[in-house]
Amino acid sequence: MKKTTVSFLWHMHQPYYCDDLRGEVVMPWVFLHAIKDYYDMPWYLSKYPEIKATFNLVPSLLVQLKAYENKDIKDYFLQTLKSEVYNLTLTEKTYLIEYLFFSNTEHMIKPLPRYYDLFLQKEHFKSYKEVALSFSDEDFLDLEVLFLLSWCGQYLRENNTLVKELIQQGRDYKQEQKTNLISTLLDFTKEIIPFYKSLMESGQIEISTTPFNHPISPLLFDIQSAKESNPYTTLPKYEGSLKDDALQQIDRAINYYEKLFDKKPTGFWPAEGSVSYEFLEILAQKGIKWAASDEEVLYKSGHFTKKDIYKNNILTFEDTNINLFFRDKTLSDLIGFSYSGWSAKNAVDDFLQRILDIHQDSENIQNINVILDGENAWEHYPDNAKEFFETLYEKLSQTSWCEATRFCDIRQEKDLPQNTLFDLTPGSWINGNFDIWIGHEEKNRAWELIFETKKDYQKYARNLDTITKERIVKEFLIAESSDWFWWYGDDHHTDLASTFDLLFRTHLINIYTLMAKKVPKKLYKPIIDESKEENSFFHKAQNYITPVLDGKITDFFEWMGAGEMDLENELSSMNMDNFIIKKIKLGCDHTHCYLALIDDKKLLLDNAYLEIDIDGEKEIFQLPLKNELQSLDAGISWICDDIIEISFKKELIHDKEIQLKLFKDKQLLQLLPLYSRIKFDCIMSLKHNWYI
């Protein structure tokens, strides 16, 4: 009987958060994901031995996991957390407060009632300092323990006696309990890597790797590749090449993998699925058998269709080849970005139905690649996605026509139809280009600083001893991690953007310190526009968009680059619980302007409608909210399903201001936005940011 295989790849990675010159871990995300995700994900799988999968473990993550096996690790967050509350300075309390609410409100904070009470108290204040001053020592100690408990994954909650007891206790914790909890969690980190190794040795999982510090191996190996994948990308000013660094990133990854797992890797998930022909040829020459990227890369490389991603694609070189696996964007992004809002049963039923549709659409066997981040999505699911994964794996194990397998098995499947590829356009898993990591003024400035520092290093290198050179090379490799560039620019936001910026520049500053040279003043100047970290209501559009009007976020990138009005920030001093719409996204292409109205619960369609006021009641349109595409002769189309999506002919509203009113049963529910109006001024301002 014809079978379809599903190849899951769960990608685990963190950048290197340690400042080696100070010997201190600056940010605690490796530790926090270690107790929540890095064990839970293979544990879910281990309950279903017939289900196989691939886990991609990035070396920069693995070395940090190993470091946490030493309880005396100098992690600034944990060291501060261990202190007696009454001994903490206001500065230390303010620092901790910034982290102690970094838990998903719905799925990590609310299930712990005392934690949620403290969260609500925090919401009354505008600054971390005010919160720190308002909390009693008893409040603060409870907050510290509850934060750690909120990050404990399901394995710990079900199997660790101390974690279970502290969750049951709920409040009024003691210093000794906090100290014991931190010690217990640090002990737990020692179990993670051996658990992966045991599953690999049993044959249930394959472990792949990535160039050591997760760089966009800069950039595969010629920075001009960014132009090849998107001719509209603005490149930084630079001299020279970082190819030697990129080759070291590959070699160090292979060597570290062999040291840790007693064998060489056979597969790579390159950082962010970023590939080029030259990069993959080097992998093949080093004995790597397979690599993976996104379907967009295949499409941009020739006349390929969706069906081609389900084949065994082989990229050929002069004297070798490599198997390429292309992720199914829709299925991968559904798990990563959509199913968290569904019931586990409905999500799994939908996923399996989509696989069945692919299975039935071909007479040949097919392989479907589902590749995504293995750690960041699960806080948006109830119970760290445990029910979702157990339902998924159980139903897959009972499905006769489909099986889950490893990439090392698929590449040897002789009955799987093949594509032979002779070339490949450079690209990544996001839009098939590198715009997330290069092109924006901030991103380009970071690249320029690397090249300028490299030029200075080459000037002085011959006078340095071997050990110092090794330390400097390590700093360069860390600075080339993709993560720093991810947070530069306007496409992603974190309240910790300045910390990421400082850590990036610190690695370059360390190079001058190691060379015993004066640090250039430019390295002390923040790259990031610190004002964008403020609680901003409106973010301007960065790219043209053309969304599909279907009432859904069709895929993760549909509205990427759109402008956004965060109504919760507009109303930061008010309770938003009774408001329907929480965010407005807006954008344009050459002919239309678009709005998406996004809520955090299903809209009630019956007797609901929008009233759109254009230019202060000069033109008013009523749009009944229905789950079908509707249009007006004036040039407005709209649909309401998971979200409300609206398109306007450009000439109808360009250079005009609009405001929306949401009604139900003739009652006004909400003004959108409340204190301002929407103006689509993006047509001209975006012309220099256009990309394909």
C-alpha positions as CSV (number, residue, x, y, z in Angstrom):
1,M,0.0,0.0,0.0
2,K,1.2,3.5,-0.8
3,K,2.5,5.4,2.3
4,T,3.1,9.0,3.0
5,T,5.8,9.9,5.5
6,V,6.0,12.9,7.7
7,S,9.4,14.1,8.7
8,F,9.3,16.4,11.8
9,L,12.2,18.6,12.6
10,W,12.1,20.4,15.9
11,H,14.7,23.2,15.9
12,M,16.3,24.1,19.3
13,H,18.6,27.1,19.5
14,Q,19.7,30.0,21.5
15,P,22.5,32.6,20.9
16,Y,25.5,32.6,23.1
17,Y,24.5,34.8,26.1
18,C,27.8,34.7,28.0
19,D,30.3,37.5,28.1
20,D,33.4,35.4,28.3
21,L,35.7,38.2,29.4
22,R,33.5,38.7,32.5
23,G,32.7,35.0,32.7
24,E,29.1,35.9,33.2
25,V,25.8,34.8,31.5
26,V,23.9,37.9,30.7
27,M,20.5,36.6,29.9
28,P,18.8,33.4,31.3
29,W,16.9,32.0,28.3
30,V,18.9,28.8,27.9
31,F,18.1,27.9,31.5
32,L,14.4,28.8,31.3
33,H,13.8,26.9,28.1
34,A,15.8,24.0,29.5
35,I,13.3,23.5,32.3
36,K,10.3,24.1,30.0
37,D,11.0,22.8,26.5
38,Y,14.3,21.0,25.9
39,Y,13.2,18.0,27.9
40,D,9.5,18.1,27.3
41,M,9.7,17.9,23.5
42,P,11.6,14.6,23.3
43,W,9.7,13.3,26.3
44,Y,6.3,13.7,24.5
45,L,7.8,11.8,21.6
46,S,9.4,9.0,23.8
47,K,5.9,7.8,24.8
48,Y,5.2,6.7,21.2
49,P,8.2,4.6,20.2
50,E,6.8,4.1,16.7
51,I,6.9,7.8,16.0
52,K,10.3,9.0,14.8
53,A,11.5,12.6,14.4
54,T,14.6,14.8,14.0
55,F,15.8,17.3,16.6
56,N,18.1,20.0,15.5
57,L,20.4,21.0,18.4
58,V,22.5,24.1,17.7
59,P,26.1,24.0,19.2
60,S,25.8,27.4,20.8
61,L,22.8,26.1,22.8
62,L,24.5,22.8,23.7
63,V,27.6,24.4,25.1
64,Q,25.4,26.6,27.3
65,L,23.3,23.6,28.5
66,K,26.6,21.9,29.4
67,A,27.6,25.0,31.4
68,Y,24.5,24.9,33.5
69,E,25.5,21.4,34.7
70,N,27.8,23.3,37.0
71,K,25.6,24.7,39.8
72,D,28.1,27.5,40.4
73,I,27.6,28.9,36.9
74,K,27.8,32.7,37.0
75,D,24.4,33.5,35.6
76,Y,23.6,37.1,36.7
77,F,19.9,36.5,36.7
78,L,20.1,33.3,38.8
79,Q,22.7,34.7,41.1
80,T,20.5,37.7,41.8
81,L,17.4,35.5,42.2
82,K,19.2,33.4,44.8
83,S,19.7,36.4,47.1
84,E,17.6,37.0,50.2
85,V,14.9,39.4,49.1
86,Y,15.6,41.8,52.0
87,N,19.2,42.0,50.8
88,L,18.3,43.1,47.3
89,T,19.0,46.7,46.3
90,L,16.3,48.7,44.5
91,T,18.4,48.4,41.3
92,E,18.5,44.6,41.7
93,K,14.8,44.4,42.4
94,T,14.0,46.5,39.3
95,Y,16.3,44.3,37.2
96,L,14.5,41.2,38.4
97,I,11.0,42.7,37.9
98,E,11.8,43.1,34.2
99,Y,12.2,39.4,33.9
100,L,9.8,38.0,36.5
101,F,6.8,38.7,34.4
102,F,8.3,37.3,31.2
103,S,5.7,34.4,31.2
104,N,2.8,34.0,28.9
105,T,-0.2,35.5,30.7
106,E,-2.9,33.1,29.6
107,H,-1.0,29.8,29.9
108,M,1.8,30.4,32.4
109,I,0.6,33.2,34.8
110,K,-3.1,32.7,35.1
111,P,-2.9,29.0,36.1
112,L,-1.0,30.1,39.2
113,P,-3.6,32.3,41.0
114,R,-1.1,34.1,43.3
115,Y,1.1,34.9,40.3
116,Y,-1.9,36.3,38.4
117,D,-2.8,38.5,41.4
118,L,0.8,39.9,41.4
119,F,0.5,40.4,37.7
120,L,-2.6,42.5,38.1
121,Q,-0.9,44.5,40.8
122,K,2.0,45.2,38.5
123,E,-0.4,46.5,35.8
124,H,-1.2,49.5,38.0
125,F,2.3,50.9,37.6
126,K,4.1,52.4,34.6
127,S,7.7,51.4,35.4
128,Y,9.6,48.4,36.8
129,K,11.0,50.6,39.5
130,E,7.5,51.6,40.7
131,V,6.5,47.9,40.8
132,A,9.7,47.0,42.8
133,L,8.9,49.7,45.3
134,S,5.3,48.6,45.7
135,F,5.9,44.9,46.4
136,S,6.6,43.7,49.9
137,D,9.3,41.2,50.6
138,E,6.7,38.5,50.8
139,D,5.2,39.5,47.5
140,F,8.6,39.5,45.9
141,L,9.6,36.1,47.2
142,D,6.3,34.6,46.0
143,L,6.9,36.2,42.6
144,E,10.4,34.7,42.3
145,V,9.2,31.2,43.1
146,L,6.1,31.4,40.9
147,F,8.1,32.7,38.0
148,L,10.3,29.7,38.1
149,L,7.3,27.4,38.5
150,S,5.6,29.0,35.6
151,W,8.6,28.0,33.4
152,C,8.6,24.4,34.6
153,G,7.5,22.1,31.8
154,Q,5.0,19.3,32.1
155,Y,7.6,16.7,32.8
156,L,8.7,18.5,35.9
157,R,5.1,19.3,37.0
158,E,4.2,15.6,36.8
159,N,7.4,14.0,38.0
160,N,9.3,16.3,40.3
161,T,8.2,16.1,43.9
162,L,9.4,19.6,44.9
163,V,7.8,21.3,41.9
164,K,4.5,19.5,42.6
165,E,4.6,20.5,46.2
166,L,5.4,24.1,45.5
167,I,2.7,24.4,42.9
168,Q,0.2,22.9,45.4
169,Q,1.3,25.3,48.1
170,G,0.6,28.3,45.9
171,R,2.0,31.1,48.0
172,D,3.8,32.2,51.1
173,Y,7.1,30.6,50.1
174,K,10.3,30.7,52.1
175,Q,13.9,31.5,51.0
176,E,14.9,27.9,51.6
177,Q,12.2,26.7,49.2
178,K,13.4,29.0,46.5
179,T,17.0,28.0,47.0
180,N,16.0,24.3,46.8
181,L,14.0,24.9,43.7
182,I,16.8,26.6,41.9
183,S,19.2,23.8,42.9
184,T,16.7,21.1,41.8
185,L,16.2,22.8,38.4
186,L,19.9,23.2,37.8
187,D,20.3,19.4,38.6
188,F,17.6,18.7,36.1
189,T,19.5,20.4,33.2
190,K,22.1,17.6,33.5
191,E,19.5,15.1,32.3
192,I,18.7,16.9,29.0
193,I,21.6,16.0,26.6
194,P,21.8,12.4,27.8
195,F,18.1,12.0,27.2
196,Y,18.5,13.1,23.6
197,K,21.5,10.8,23.2
198,S,19.6,7.8,24.5
199,L,16.7,8.4,22.1
200,M,19.2,8.8,19.2
201,E,21.0,5.5,20.2
202,S,17.6,3.7,20.3
203,G,16.9,4.9,16.8
204,Q,13.8,6.9,17.6
205,I,15.3,10.3,16.8
206,E,18.0,11.7,14.6
207,I,20.0,14.7,15.8
208,S,21.1,17.3,13.3
209,T,23.1,20.4,13.7
210,T,23.7,24.0,12.6
211,P,26.9,26.1,12.0
212,F,28.2,26.7,15.5
213,N,26.8,30.1,16.5
214,H,23.7,30.0,14.3
215,P,25.1,32.6,11.7
216,I,23.6,33.3,8.3
217,S,26.9,32.0,7.3
218,P,27.8,35.3,6.3
219,L,26.0,35.5,4.0
220,L,26.4,32.0,2.4
221,F,29.5,32.9,1.7
222,D,29.2,36.2,-0.2
223,I,27.3,39.1,1.3
224,Q,26.1,39.8,-2.3
225,S,23.8,36.8,-1.9
226,A,21.4,39.1,-0.2
227,K,21.1,41.0,-3.4
228,E,20.7,37.8,-5.4
229,S,17.7,36.7,-3.3
230,N,16.2,40.2,-3.3
231,P,17.6,42.8,-5.7
232,Y,16.1,45.6,-3.6
233,T,18.1,44.9,-0.5
234,T,20.4,47.7,0.6
235,L,23.8,46.3,1.5
236,P,26.0,47.6,4.2
237,K,29.4,49.3,3.4
238,Y,32.0,46.6,3.7
239,E,35.5,45.5,2.6
240,G,36.6,41.9,2.6
241,S,34.9,38.6,3.2
242,L,33.7,36.6,6.2
243,K,33.9,33.3,4.4
244,D,36.7,32.0,6.6
245,D,34.6,32.6,9.7
246,A,31.7,30.8,8.0
247,L,33.8,27.8,7.3
248,Q,35.0,27.7,10.9
249,Q,31.3,27.8,12.1
250,I,30.7,24.6,10.0
251,D,33.9,22.8,11.2
252,R,33.4,23.7,14.8
253,A,29.8,22.4,14.7
254,I,30.8,19.1,13.2
255,N,33.7,18.7,15.7
256,Y,31.5,19.5,18.7
257,Y,28.8,17.2,17.6
258,E,31.3,14.4,17.2
259,K,32.7,15.1,20.7
260,L,29.2,15.1,22.3
261,F,27.5,12.3,20.4
262,D,30.5,10.1,19.5
263,K,29.7,10.2,15.8
264,K,29.6,12.7,12.9
265,P,26.4,14.5,12.0
266,T,24.7,13.5,8.8
267,G,22.3,16.4,8.5
268,F,22.2,20.2,8.9
269,W,19.4,22.6,9.4
270,P,21.3,25.8,8.4
271,A,20.6,28.8,10.5
272,E,17.1,30.1,9.6
273,G,17.0,27.6,6.8
274,S,19.5,29.8,4.9
275,V,21.2,28.1,2.0
276,S,23.2,28.8,-1.1
277,Y,24.8,26.5,-3.7
278,E,28.3,27.2,-2.5
279,F,27.4,26.7,1.1
280,L,25.7,23.3,0.5
281,E,28.6,22.2,-1.7
282,I,31.0,22.7,1.3
283,L,28.6,20.7,3.5
284,A,28.6,17.9,1.0
285,Q,32.4,17.9,0.7
286,K,32.6,17.6,4.5
287,G,30.4,14.4,4.5
288,I,27.0,16.0,5.3
289,K,24.3,13.9,3.6
290,W,21.3,16.2,3.9
291,A,20.2,19.8,4.6
292,A,16.9,21.5,4.8
293,S,15.3,24.8,3.9
294,D,11.9,26.3,3.0
295,E,9.7,25.6,0.0
296,E,10.1,29.3,-1.1
297,V,13.8,28.6,-1.8
298,L,12.9,25.7,-4.2
299,Y,10.3,27.8,-6.0
300,K,12.7,30.7,-6.5
301,S,15.3,28.3,-7.9
302,G,13.3,27.2,-11.0
303,H,9.9,26.1,-12.3
304,F,8.8,24.0,-9.3
305,T,5.4,23.4,-7.8
306,K,4.2,22.5,-4.3
307,K,4.3,18.8,-5.2
308,D,8.0,19.0,-5.7
309,I,8.7,19.6,-2.0
310,Y,7.3,16.2,-1.3
311,K,10.0,14.5,-3.4
312,N,13.6,13.5,-2.7
313,N,15.4,16.6,-4.0
314,I,19.1,16.1,-4.7
315,L,21.4,19.0,-5.3
316,T,24.4,17.9,-7.5
317,F,27.9,19.3,-7.6
318,E,30.9,18.4,-9.7
319,D,32.0,15.5,-7.5
320,T,29.3,15.0,-4.9
321,N,25.7,15.8,-4.0
322,I,23.4,16.4,-1.0
323,N,19.8,15.6,-0.3
324,L,17.6,18.7,0.3
325,F,14.4,18.7,2.2
326,F,12.0,21.7,1.9
327,R,9.6,22.5,4.6
328,D,5.9,22.6,4.0
329,K,5.3,26.2,5.0
330,T,1.6,25.8,5.6
331,L,1.7,22.8,7.9
332,S,4.8,24.0,9.7
333,D,3.3,27.5,10.4
334,L,0.0,26.1,11.5
335,I,1.7,24.3,14.4
336,G,4.0,27.2,15.1
337,F,1.5,30.1,14.9
338,S,-2.1,28.9,14.6
339,Y,-3.1,25.7,16.3
340,S,-2.3,27.1,19.8
341,G,-5.8,28.7,19.6
342,W,-7.6,25.5,18.7
343,S,-8.6,22.5,20.8
344,A,-6.0,19.8,20.6
345,K,-8.5,17.4,18.9
346,N,-9.6,20.0,16.3
347,A,-6.0,21.0,15.6
348,V,-4.8,17.4,15.1
349,D,-7.8,16.5,13.0
350,D,-7.2,19.5,10.8
351,F,-3.5,18.6,10.5
352,L,-4.1,15.0,9.6
353,Q,-6.8,15.9,7.1
354,R,-4.3,18.2,5.3
355,I,-1.8,15.3,5.2
356,L,-4.5,13.0,3.9
357,D,-5.3,15.5,1.1
358,I,-1.7,15.5,0.1
359,H,-1.6,11.7,0.3
360,Q,-4.6,11.3,-1.9
361,D,-3.4,13.8,-4.4
362,S,-0.7,11.6,-5.8
363,E,-0.3,8.0,-6.9
364,N,3.3,8.0,-5.6
365,I,4.7,7.8,-2.1
366,Q,5.4,11.3,-0.7
367,N,7.4,12.8,2.1
368,I,6.1,15.9,4.0
369,N,8.6,18.0,5.8
370,V,7.3,19.8,8.9
371,I,10.1,22.0,10.2
372,L,9.8,24.6,12.9
373,D,11.1,26.2,16.1
374,G,10.9,23.6,18.8
375,E,10.8,25.9,21.9
376,N,9.0,29.2,21.5
377,A,5.5,28.3,20.3
378,W,4.5,26.1,23.2
379,E,3.9,28.8,25.8
380,H,0.9,29.8,23.6
381,Y,-0.6,26.4,24.0
382,P,-2.3,25.1,27.2
383,D,0.0,22.9,29.3
384,N,3.1,23.5,27.2
385,A,1.3,21.8,24.2
386,K,1.3,18.4,26.0
387,E,-2.3,17.5,24.9
388,F,-1.6,18.6,21.3
389,F,1.5,16.5,21.0
390,E,0.1,13.4,22.7
391,T,-3.0,13.6,20.5
392,L,-0.9,14.1,17.4
393,Y,1.5,11.3,18.1
394,E,-1.2,8.9,19.2
395,K,-3.4,9.5,16.1
396,L,-0.3,9.3,13.8
397,S,0.7,6.0,15.4
398,Q,-2.8,4.6,14.6
399,T,-2.7,5.8,11.0
400,S,-2.0,3.0,8.5
401,W,-1.3,5.1,5.5
402,C,1.1,7.5,7.2
403,E,4.2,7.3,9.4
404,A,6.5,9.7,11.0
405,T,10.2,9.2,10.3
406,R,13.7,10.7,10.3
407,F,15.5,12.5,7.5
408,C,18.3,9.9,7.5
409,D,15.6,7.3,6.6
410,I,13.9,9.3,3.9
411,R,17.1,10.1,2.0
412,Q,17.5,6.3,1.5
413,E,13.9,5.7,0.4
414,K,14.3,4.3,-3.1
415,D,10.6,4.5,-4.0
416,L,10.3,8.2,-3.3
417,P,10.3,10.2,-6.6
418,Q,13.4,12.3,-7.1
419,N,14.2,15.8,-8.4
420,T,17.8,16.4,-9.5
421,L,18.8,20.1,-8.9
422,F,21.7,21.7,-10.6
423,D,21.5,25.1,-9.0
424,L,19.9,26.9,-6.1
425,T,19.0,30.5,-5.5
426,P,20.2,31.7,-2.1
427,G,17.4,32.2,0.5
428,S,16.1,31.5,4.0
429,W,12.9,30.2,5.5
430,I,11.4,33.7,5.6
431,N,10.2,34.9,2.2
432,G,13.1,33.1,0.5
433,N,15.5,36.0,1.2
434,F,17.7,37.5,3.9
435,D,15.8,40.7,4.7
436,I,15.3,39.9,8.3
437,W,19.1,40.0,8.8
438,I,20.4,42.6,6.4
439,G,19.1,45.7,4.6
440,H,17.7,47.8,7.4
441,E,19.9,50.6,8.6
442,E,20.4,49.0,12.1
443,K,21.1,45.6,10.7
444,N,23.6,47.0,8.2
445,R,25.3,49.1,10.9
446,A,25.9,45.8,12.8
447,W,27.5,44.2,9.8
448,E,29.6,47.3,9.2
449,L,30.9,47.1,12.7
450,I,31.9,43.5,12.3
451,F,33.8,44.3,9.1
452,E,35.5,47.3,10.6
453,T,36.5,45.3,13.6
454,K,37.8,42.5,11.4
455,K,39.9,45.0,9.5
456,D,41.5,46.3,12.7
457,Y,42.1,42.7,13.9
458,Q,43.9,41.8,10.7
459,K,46.1,44.8,11.2
460,Y,47.3,43.6,14.6
461,A,46.9,39.8,14.5
462,R,50.5,39.0,13.8
463,N,51.6,40.5,17.1
464,L,49.1,38.3,19.1
465,D,49.8,34.9,20.7
466,T,47.8,31.9,19.6
467,I,45.5,31.7,22.7
468,T,44.6,35.4,22.3
469,K,43.8,34.8,18.6
470,E,41.6,31.9,19.5
471,R,39.7,34.0,22.0
472,I,39.2,36.8,19.4
473,V,38.0,34.4,16.7
474,K,35.4,33.0,19.1
475,E,34.2,36.6,19.8
476,F,33.8,37.2,16.0
477,L,31.9,33.9,15.6
478,I,29.5,34.8,18.4
479,A,29.0,38.3,17.0
480,E,27.9,36.8,13.6
481,S,25.0,34.9,15.2
482,S,21.7,35.6,13.4
483,D,20.0,36.5,16.6
484,W,21.5,39.9,17.0
485,F,20.3,40.9,13.5
486,W,16.9,39.4,14.2
487,W,16.2,42.1,16.8
488,Y,17.7,45.0,14.8
489,G,15.3,46.9,12.6
490,D,11.5,47.1,12.7
491,D,10.4,43.6,11.9
492,H,10.6,42.1,15.4
493,H,10.1,43.6,18.8
494,T,11.3,42.7,22.3
495,D,11.4,44.8,25.5
496,L,15.0,43.5,25.8
497,A,16.2,44.9,22.4
498,S,18.7,47.2,24.1
499,T,20.2,44.2,26.0
500,F,20.6,42.2,22.8
501,D,22.2,45.3,21.2
502,L,24.6,45.8,24.1
503,L,25.6,42.1,24.1
504,F,26.3,42.2,20.4
505,R,28.6,45.2,20.8
506,T,30.2,43.7,23.9
507,H,31.6,40.9,21.8
508,L,33.2,43.4,19.4
509,I,34.4,45.5,22.4
510,N,36.0,42.3,23.8
511,I,38.1,41.9,20.7
512,Y,39.7,45.3,21.2
513,T,40.2,44.5,24.9
514,L,41.9,41.2,24.0
515,M,44.2,43.1,21.5
516,A,45.0,45.6,24.2
517,K,43.8,48.4,21.9
518,K,41.6,51.4,22.6
519,V,38.0,50.6,22.0
520,P,36.5,52.8,19.3
521,K,33.8,55.1,20.6
522,K,31.4,53.9,17.9
523,L,31.1,50.6,19.7
524,Y,29.8,52.3,22.8
525,K,27.0,53.9,20.8
526,P,23.7,51.9,20.7
527,I,22.8,50.7,17.3
528,I,19.2,50.3,18.2
529,D,16.7,53.2,18.3
530,E,15.9,52.9,22.0
531,S,12.7,54.9,21.5
532,K,11.2,51.9,19.7
533,E,11.3,50.0,23.0
534,E,8.8,52.4,24.5
535,N,5.2,51.3,24.9
536,S,4.3,52.4,21.3
537,F,0.8,52.5,20.0
538,F,1.6,52.8,16.3
539,H,4.3,51.1,14.3
540,K,4.6,52.2,10.7
541,A,4.4,49.8,7.8
542,Q,7.8,48.6,6.5
543,N,6.9,46.6,3.4
544,Y,4.2,46.3,0.8
545,I,1.7,43.5,1.5
546,T,-1.1,41.8,-0.5
547,P,-3.0,39.7,1.9
548,V,-5.5,37.0,0.9
549,L,-9.0,38.2,2.0
550,D,-10.3,35.0,3.7
551,G,-10.8,36.2,7.3
552,K,-7.7,34.3,8.5
553,I,-4.0,34.8,9.0
554,T,-3.4,32.6,6.0
555,D,0.3,32.2,6.9
556,F,2.8,33.8,9.2
557,F,4.1,36.2,6.6
558,E,0.9,37.4,5.1
559,W,0.8,40.6,7.2
560,M,4.6,40.7,8.0
561,G,5.8,44.3,7.4
562,A,2.4,45.8,7.9
563,G,1.8,48.7,10.1
564,E,0.2,48.0,13.5
565,M,-1.9,49.9,16.0
566,D,-1.7,48.2,19.4
567,L,-5.0,49.3,21.0
568,E,-3.8,48.0,24.3
569,N,-1.0,50.4,24.2
570,E,-3.3,53.2,23.2
571,L,-5.4,52.4,26.2
572,S,-2.5,51.3,28.5
573,S,-4.1,52.7,31.6
574,M,-7.5,51.1,30.9
575,N,-8.9,47.6,31.2
576,M,-9.1,46.1,27.7
577,D,-11.0,42.9,28.8
578,N,-14.4,44.2,27.5
579,F,-13.0,45.4,24.2
580,I,-13.4,43.1,21.1
581,I,-10.6,44.3,18.9
582,K,-7.1,44.5,20.3
583,K,-4.9,45.2,17.3
584,I,-5.3,46.8,13.9
585,K,-2.9,45.9,11.1
586,L,-2.7,48.1,8.0
587,G,-0.7,48.1,4.8
588,C,-0.8,48.7,1.0
589,D,0.3,47.4,-2.3
590,H,0.2,49.4,-5.6
591,T,-3.6,49.3,-6.0
592,H,-5.2,48.6,-2.7
593,C,-5.0,49.5,1.0
594,Y,-5.8,46.8,3.6
595,L,-6.9,46.5,7.2
596,A,-7.0,43.5,9.6
597,L,-8.9,43.8,12.8
598,I,-7.6,41.2,15.3
599,D,-9.2,40.1,18.5
600,D,-8.3,37.5,21.2
601,K,-11.6,35.6,21.0
602,K,-13.9,34.5,18.2
603,L,-16.0,37.4,16.9
604,L,-19.7,37.2,17.3
605,L,-21.0,37.7,13.8
606,D,-24.8,37.8,14.3
607,N,-26.2,41.3,13.9
608,A,-22.7,42.8,14.0
609,Y,-21.4,45.4,11.6
610,L,-18.7,48.0,11.0
611,E,-19.3,51.6,10.2
612,I,-16.5,53.2,8.4
613,D,-16.2,57.0,8.6
614,I,-13.9,58.5,5.9
615,D,-12.7,62.0,6.4
616,G,-15.0,63.0,9.3
617,E,-18.4,61.8,8.1
618,K,-17.9,62.9,4.5
619,E,-18.4,59.3,3.5
620,I,-19.9,56.5,5.7
621,F,-20.2,52.9,4.8
622,Q,-21.8,50.0,6.8
623,L,-20.2,46.6,6.5
624,P,-22.3,43.7,7.8
625,L,-19.9,41.1,9.3
626,K,-20.4,37.7,7.6
627,N,-18.2,34.7,7.1
628,E,-18.1,35.3,3.3
629,L,-16.4,37.8,1.1
630,Q,-18.5,40.8,0.4
631,S,-18.0,43.9,-1.8
632,L,-19.4,47.4,-2.4
633,D,-19.2,49.2,-5.7
634,A,-17.3,52.0,-3.9
635,G,-14.3,49.7,-3.9
636,I,-14.5,48.1,-0.5
637,S,-14.3,44.3,0.1
638,W,-14.4,42.5,3.4
639,I,-14.8,39.2,5.2
640,C,-15.1,38.2,8.9
641,D,-13.9,34.9,10.2
642,D,-11.0,34.5,12.7
643,I,-10.2,38.1,11.9
644,I,-11.8,40.9,9.9
645,E,-10.0,41.7,6.7
646,I,-10.9,44.7,4.6
647,S,-9.5,46.0,1.3
648,F,-10.0,49.5,-0.2
649,K,-9.2,50.7,-3.6
650,K,-6.3,53.0,-3.1
651,E,-8.0,56.0,-4.6
652,L,-10.9,55.7,-2.2
653,I,-8.9,56.4,1.0
654,H,-5.4,57.4,0.0
655,D,-4.5,60.6,1.9
656,K,-7.7,60.4,3.8
657,E,-8.3,59.6,7.5
658,I,-10.7,56.9,8.6
659,Q,-12.2,55.7,11.8
660,L,-14.2,52.5,12.4
661,K,-17.1,51.8,14.7
662,L,-18.0,48.3,15.7
663,F,-21.7,47.7,16.4
664,K,-23.6,44.6,17.6
665,D,-27.4,44.6,17.9
666,K,-27.2,48.4,17.1
667,Q,-25.1,48.9,20.2
668,L,-21.7,50.6,19.8
669,L,-19.1,48.3,21.1
670,Q,-15.8,50.0,20.2
671,L,-14.3,52.9,18.3
672,L,-11.2,51.9,16.3
673,P,-9.0,53.6,17.2
674,L,-10.4,55.5,20.1
675,Y,-8.3,58.7,20.2
676,S,-6.9,58.9,16.7
677,R,-7.6,58.1,13.1
678,I,-6.1,55.7,10.5
679,K,-4.2,57.3,7.6
680,F,-2.8,55.2,4.8
681,D,0.3,57.2,4.0
682,C,2.4,54.2,3.2
683,I,2.2,54.2,-0.6
684,M,5.0,56.7,-1.2
685,S,7.0,56.1,2.0
686,L,7.5,52.4,1.2
687,K,8.8,52.7,-2.3
688,H,12.4,52.3,-1.1
689,N,11.5,49.3,1.0
690,W,9.7,47.3,-1.7
691,Y,10.8,43.7,-1.8
692,I,9.8,40.5,-3.7
